[in-house]
Amino acid sequence: MLGMSHKIRNFLFQYGVFIFFAVYLAIGLSVFEDYGCGPDEGMERQTSLVNYKYVIEKLNLPVSEPVKTWLGYLPPLKEYRDRYYGTAVQIPMVLIESSSAFTMEPAEFYGIRHLYTFLNFFVAMICFYLLLKERFKHRGIALLGTAMLILTPRFFAESFYNNKDVLFLSWYIISIYFIFRWFRKKTTGAAIVAGILLAFTINTRLNGIVLIPLVILFAVIEQFENKYPFREAMLPLCILIVTCLVTFFIITPNYWESPVSTFLEAFAFNMKHPNHGSDRNLFFGNLVDSTKIWYFIPTWIVLTVPTCIVLLSVLGFGKIIMGFIRNRFSFFEHDEFFMDLFMTAAGLIPLLVIIFMRVIIYNGWRHCYFFYGTLIYLAVVGLQTVWEIKIKHPTFQFLKNALLFLGIGSLLIGNGLWIIRNHPFEYVYFAPLFRKYSDEFSGDYWGIASRNLLEYIVQTDDRPQIIVDHSLTNAGSINRGLLPEKDRDRLDLVYDTENADYIIFSRDDKTADQASFTGFKKVYSIRVDSDEIGIVFKRETEIN
């Protein structure tokens, strides 16, 4: 029996990491088609196609006549509203569509995009694991931290369809990992790789530019503390920065004609988000302006992240600050401490900038998802801190460790079971302590569940034409595209109730007041815990 136990332990030690990621990949491949779409997916797709059209025309690249005709319906890049959003990471998706002359069904190209978004996140999780393994020198701790991130319900769901904020989080983590590798060994190759990846990160979201001054600051401090020759320290840094800037210019067509002025315009655009206001966010039951409440983002984080992770991250942050003070404000006293400071700064500085510069934020805290890698990192530091607490009495020491294992195990298993029970609506997760308040905050703000609402209608109503009022959801049209053609053709989506057979409702920043649906009755709803996030209303008497 002991021999068998030893063999199992050796097997898990050798292959446990591979098994973990293989199982995660298999799960992702089996569920990526389960989610609906949000309106930003359609806009992001269009933005990538507008950029593609510009590149083809600018470089006079050969394309087939059907592709040229199809792209001709798109607006010019310089007149396009969302031209400041980079789409370099989306190029593989554009090329796939272009190779079919844009004849793919919506369910096909959005399904492929969901898979692609997940694969980006999957690669980021491998990098996150390697980053944690480098820091904590323990595969088990690294896997535990990675599992904590993967099994956070909102991030599990959004890793498939959020091709803006979670995609940026993915590339933010990937860039930070390769920046750490460059700091370990400042070769020309490492500098070029880190620079290229950083350029793609900044292209994905301009917020990523914060990593450039951070890299410069930490490199200068390292040179000062370790007394490296100036040329030896600065040459690799220059290679990294120049590579990043040149790559960014190449992969961001909007900058080709006037890079400096375009950058300033893009910076102002990202600060103010002129396409969306900040004054209609449901927050504690009231519609508020997120820029006027400094605790808007911290509150959302506390409410929607498992409480255990929040508490451990606070402990981890305290441990790092105390260590910084004890080390007399040295950044490079130990390699691990350098990683702690850089990771903390990479998450906290841009978060504080967004809060105190009153950057326009809406739809919960999704614009700050880049911070979640740092939050999990801090939680793992906190976890290690608790584990390393020494209690003289062996019984109490054992009890402390047992309770820690029980707590983390309960967190991961509990999150996993909650995801299974509420799939595919995990994106409206609230921590158990705060679930009773979930309907006082923005819910399905993208209308992802609209797909399920429309599926219910076509499955229960066999009429050849069905008129649906979709004015109370943000994603009626894009989710109709996910239905089979025979069902799409039966649905006529309108923006008024006068002749509608049905109303579909998504609980975003509004609540379903039954008085607003006179003549209609509720026939189907989607409920997550106590929160009703989507409803189908049917006309009580048919229109003659």
N, C-alpha and C positions, 0 to 999 in steps of 0.2 A: 504493500500500500504506500509506504514512504517512497519507494522507488518510482511508482506511478506519479505521485505528487511532485516529485523532483523533475520528472520528465515534462509534466504539464507546465511547471514553472519555467523550465528552460525553453519550452516551445513558445510560451507567451513572451518571454524576454526577447527571443530572437525575432518572432513574427508578429508580436502584438500590435506594433505601430502599423504594419502593412494591413493586418486584419481590420483595424479600426478604420483606416481610410478606405479600404475596399468596401466595407459594409456601408460607410457613409456615401460613397460614390454610387453603390447599388441602390440605396434608398433614393438618392437624388434622381437617378435615371428612371426610377419607377413612379415618381410623383410629380415630375416637372410639368406634366400636362394637366395637372389637376386645378391649377389656379386660373382665375379670370385675369383680365387686363385692366390697367388703369389708363386714363387719358394721356399721361406723360409718356407711356410706351409708344403711342401713336405719334406724338410730337417728336420724341427722340428719334424714331425711325425716319420721320420726314426730314429732320435736321441733318441726319447722316446722309440722306439721299441728296439734299440740296448741296452739301459739301462735295459729294461725289460728282454731281453735275458740274460744279465749278471747276474741279480738278480736271475733268475730261475736257472741258472747253478751254481752260487756261493752257493746258499742256498739249492740246490737240491730239488726244489719245483716240485710237480707233475703237469704235464700239459698233455693234450691229444696229441696223436701222430701227428695229422694234424698240431697242433700249433707248436710242436717241429720241424717238417719238415719245416714249413714255416719260422720259426725263424732261421733255419740252414743256410738260404741264406744270413743272415746279417753278417757283419764283427764283430770281437771281439771288445769289448768296448775299450780296451787299444790300439788298432790299428786304432781306428775310429777318423777321422779328427776333428769332432765337439764334442768330448767327454767332453770338458770343459763347455758346455752349460748344465745347470741343467734342468730336465724335470719332477720334482716331481709333479707339478701342472697338468701335462698332464696324470698322471696315470689313472684317470677315463676313459679317451678316449682309452687308451691302453687296459684296461680291457673289455671295450665294444667290441672292435674289436676282442680281444682274445676269448671272449665268443661265437663269431660267427665263430671261427676258421679262421678268416681273409677272410671270403667269402663275405663281404659287398661290394657293388658297390662303386666306388670312390665318386660319387655324394652323397652317404649316409654318408660315414665316414667324408668327408670334410664338408658336411652340418652340421653334429653333432658337429664337431669341431668349426664351425662358431657360432653355438648356444651356445656352452660351453664358448667360448671366450667372447661372449656378456654377458652371465650370470655372469661371473667373474666381468666384468665391471659394470654390474647392481648392484651387491653387493657392489662394491667399491663406486658407486654413493650414495647408502644408507649411507655408512660410511662417505662419504664426507658431506652429508647433516647433519648428526648427529654431525660431527666435527664443521661445521659452526654454527649450532644451539647452541652448547656448547659455542662457542666463542662469538657470537653476541647476544645470548639470545633472538632470534627472529626467528620464523618459516618462516616468509615471506622472510627475508633476506637470510636465509639458502636455501630456495627453489630457490630463484633468482640466487644465486651463483651456485647451482647445475645445474639449467637450462642453465646457461651460458656455463658450461663445456660440457653438453650433446649436446647442439645445436651448438657447434663449428664444422663446417662441416667436417673437416678432421678427427676429433676424433669420430664423429658420425659414419662415414663409417668404419674407421679402428678398431672400437670397436668390429667388427664382424670377421675380418679376420687377423688382425695383432696380431698373437699369440706370439710375442716376446716383442715388445716395449710397446704396449697398455696393454698387459697382465702384464708386469712389472709395468706400471703406476698404474694399478688396485691394485696390491698387495702392492705397495709402499704406496698408500693412506690407504688401510686397516690396514697395520702395524702402520702407524703414528697415526691413530685413536685409536688403542688399546694401543699404547705407551702413548698417552695422558690420556687414562683411567687409566693406571697404575700409572702415575704421580699423578692423582687425589686421588687414593686410593691404596696404595702400599701393597696389600694383596698378599699372596702366589699364589692364583688362578689367579689374574690379571697378575702377573709376568710370570707364566707358559704359559698363553694364548698369551701374547705379545711375549714371547720368541719363541713359536712355529710358530706364524705367521711371525715373523721376519726371521726365518730360511727359510720358504718357499719363502719369498721375495728375500733373498740372493741367494737361489737356482735358482730362475727365472732369475735373472741377478745379477752378482757379485757386480755391483754398489751399491746394497742395503746394502752392508757391512758398508757404511758410517754412517748408522744409529746407529751402535754399539758405536763408539767413541762419537757420538753426545749424545746418551743417558747417557753414562758415564760422559761426560763433564757437562751436565745439572744437573745430579743427584749430582755430587760433588759440583757444584755451589749452588744448592738448600740447601745442607747440611751446606755449609759455611755461606750462607746468613741467613738461618732460625735457625741456631745453634742447629740442631737436633743432638742427640747422634749419634756418628759415627756408632756404630753397628746397631742401629735402621734404619739408612739411607742406609747403604751399604749391609745389608743382602738381602733385596728384590732385589737390583740391581744385586747381585751375582746370585740369583736364576734365574733372567731373562736372564742374559748372558750365564750361564751354560746351561739352557734349550735350548737357541738358538743354541749354539755350538753343543750340543749333538744331537738335532733334525736335524740340518744341516748335520752332519756326517751320520746319519741314512738314510736320504732321498737322499743323493748324492753318489751313488755307486762308482763313479770314485775316491772318496777319501778314500775308505775303506782300500786299501792296503798301501798307503803312503800319509797320509793327508797333512803333511807340504810341502813336495816337490810338490805335486799336486796343492796345493793352490798357490805356487809361480809360477808354470807353467801357471795356469789358469789366474793369475793376469797379467802376461806378454802377454798371448794370448789376453785378453780383451783390453789391451792397444794398441796392434799393429794390431789386426784383420788380421792375415797373410793370411786368405782366400780371402781378398778383398783389393784392393789398394785404395788410397785416392786421386789419381791424375787425375781422369776423371769425375769430378763433374761439371755439367753445371751451371754456376754462372755468371749472367750478360752477357750471350751470349758467354762465354768462358769456355773451359774445364780447371779447376783449381785443384790444390792440396789443399784440405780443411785444412790440418794441417798447411799450411803456411799463412792462412788468419784468423787472430784472430776474425774478425767480421763475419765469415761465419755463425755460429749458430745464433748470435743475428739478423743478416739480415733475415735469414729464418723465425725466430720467428715473426719479425715485418711484413714480407710480408704475412704470412699465418695465422695469428691470427687476428680476428676482431680488427680494430684500436682502437675502444672504450675500449676494454679490455686492450690493451697494455697501453693506456694513464692512465686508472684508476689504473693499477698495478704500474706504475711509481709513481703516487700520493700516493698509499698505502705504497710503499716501503719508500718514503720520510717521511711519517707520522710515520712509525715504527722507523726509524733512529732518527728522532727528539725526539720521545718519549724516546728512549734509552738514548740519551744525557741528556734530561731533568730529567730523573730518576737517573742520576749519574751512568749510566752503570749498574744498578741493573737489574738482569734477572727475579726476582720473586717479583717485586713491586706489580704487580697484576697478577692474573691467566691468564687473557686475554693477557697480555703483554708477559708472558712466551710462550704462544701458538704462538703469532706473531713471536717471535724470533726463536723458534724451527722450525716452518714451513718455515720461510725464509731461515734458515741455511740448512734445509734438501733439499731444492731445489737448492739454489744458490751455496753452496760449491761444490757438485759434478759437477755442470755445469761449474764452473770456473776451476776445476781440468781438465776437458775434454778439455776446450779451451786452457789453458796455459801449459798443459803438452803435447799438440799436439797429443791427442788420435785420431786414425784414425776414421773419420766420413764420411759417404757417404749416398746417398738417402735422401737428405734434412737434416732435424734435428730429424729424427725419433728416433735415439739413445738417444736423450735428452728429449723424451716425458715425462719422470718422473717429469720434471720441471713444467709441465702444471698445476698440482694440486696447486703448490705454486703460479704460475702466477694468477690463478683464485682467490685464497685466497687473494693475494695482491690487486687484482682488487676489491674484496668485501670490503676490508679495505678502499680503495680509494673511493668507492661508499658511504660507511658510513661517510667518512670524508666530502664529498660534502653535504650529507644530513644534517649533523650536523652544517654546516655553518649557523650562525644566521645573518639575515639582519633586521635592525630595522624597516624599512618600510614594513608593512604587505603585500602590493601589490607585492613588489619585492621578498619578501620571498616566497609568493605563486608562483610567476612566476619561481623562481629558482627551486622549488620542482616540478612544472609541467614540466619544461624542462628536469629535470632529469628523471622523469617517462617516458616522451615521448622518450627520448634518449634510455633508457634501453628497453622499449617496442619495439621500432623500431629495435633495435639490435636483440632481440629474434625472433620477427616475421619475420624480414628480413632474418635471418639465416635459420629459418624454411622453408620459402618459397623457398629460394635458394636450400636447400636440396631436397625439393619435385621436383623442376624444373629440377635438374641435377642428381637425383637418377638413377642408383647406382654409380655415378662417383664423389661423393662429396669429395673424397680424394685428388682431385687436386685443392681445393679451394685456392684462393688468395683474400686478402682483397680488397674491391672495388677500393681503391685508387691506387692499384698496379696491377690490372688485365691486363692492357695493356702490362705489362712486363712478364707475366706468361710464355710465350714461350721462354724466355731467361734463364729459370731455369728448373731443372729436373722436368719432368712431371709424367707420369705413369711409374715410375721406376721399379715397380714389374710386369708390364704387366697385371694388373688385368682385363683390358678391353678385353684381348685376348679371353675370354669366349664369349663376345658379337660379336667379329669379326668372330669367328668360327661358332657361331650360325647363323649369317647372311649367311655364305657360304652354310651351309647344308640346310638352309631354301629356298635358291634361286637356288640351283644347285642340280638336282636330279640324276646326274650320279652315277653309282655304285662305282666308284673310283675317288677320287679327291686328287690331289697332291698339298700340301700347303707348301711353304717355310716359316718356322717360325724362321729363323735365326735373324730376326730383332725384336724379342720380347723375354722376359725372361721367359714366362710362357705358351708357346704353348702346350706342352705335358700335363701339369697338368690340364689345362683348357679343353683339349679334353676329359679328364676323367670325366668331369662334364656333358658331353653330353649323350643322350640315346645311348644304345649299338649299335642300328642299324645305327646311325649317326657316332659313333666312328669308326665303322668298315669300313666306306666309306672313312675316312680321312687318308691319308698317309702323315705324317709330315716329311719334309726333311730339309736339311740345305743349299740348293743351288737352284738357279732359273732355271737351265738348262731345267729341265723337269717339272717344277712347273706350275700348272694351276692358282695358286693364290700366293700372298705374303701378309702376315699380318705384320703390322708395329705398334709398340708401341713407342710413343714419350717419351723416358726416358731422357738420356743425349745426344741424337742425334736428328737431325731434318730431316724431310722428304724432300730430294732433288729429285724432279721429274726426274732429269737426271739419277739418280741411278736405275730407274725402266724402262729402255728401253724395249719396247715391251709389257708393261703392262699399263693399265689405271685404274685410281681411280674409284671404283664403290660404295664405302661405307666409311663413316668416322664418328667418334664420336667426337663431338666438345663440349667443356665446355667453356662458354663465347667465347672468341676469340681464344682459344687454341685447336688445333686439336690433340687429345691425342691418337687416334687409327685410322688406315686406312686399308682397304682391297683393294689390287690391283689385277686386273684380266688380264690374258693374252689376248691380243687383237685378236690374231688368234690362234685357237686350234692347238695343236701338233698332227700330223698325226701318 
